[in-house]
Amino acid sequence: MAVYFLDSSALVKRYITEAGSAWVLRLFDPALNNEVFIAAQLPV
């Protein structure tokens, strides 16, 4: 298991095929049991 923090430019690779998409998709493989965190900006 590993921990990853993704910004929006990396997260979009999960949904749009571009350079680096295969690597990002592997992060979400349930068999690897990775933890993936995504930043969210809360409204002020």
Secondary structure, 3 states (H helix, E strand, C coil): CCEEEECHHHHHHHCCCCCCHHHHHHHCCHHHCCEEEECCCCCC
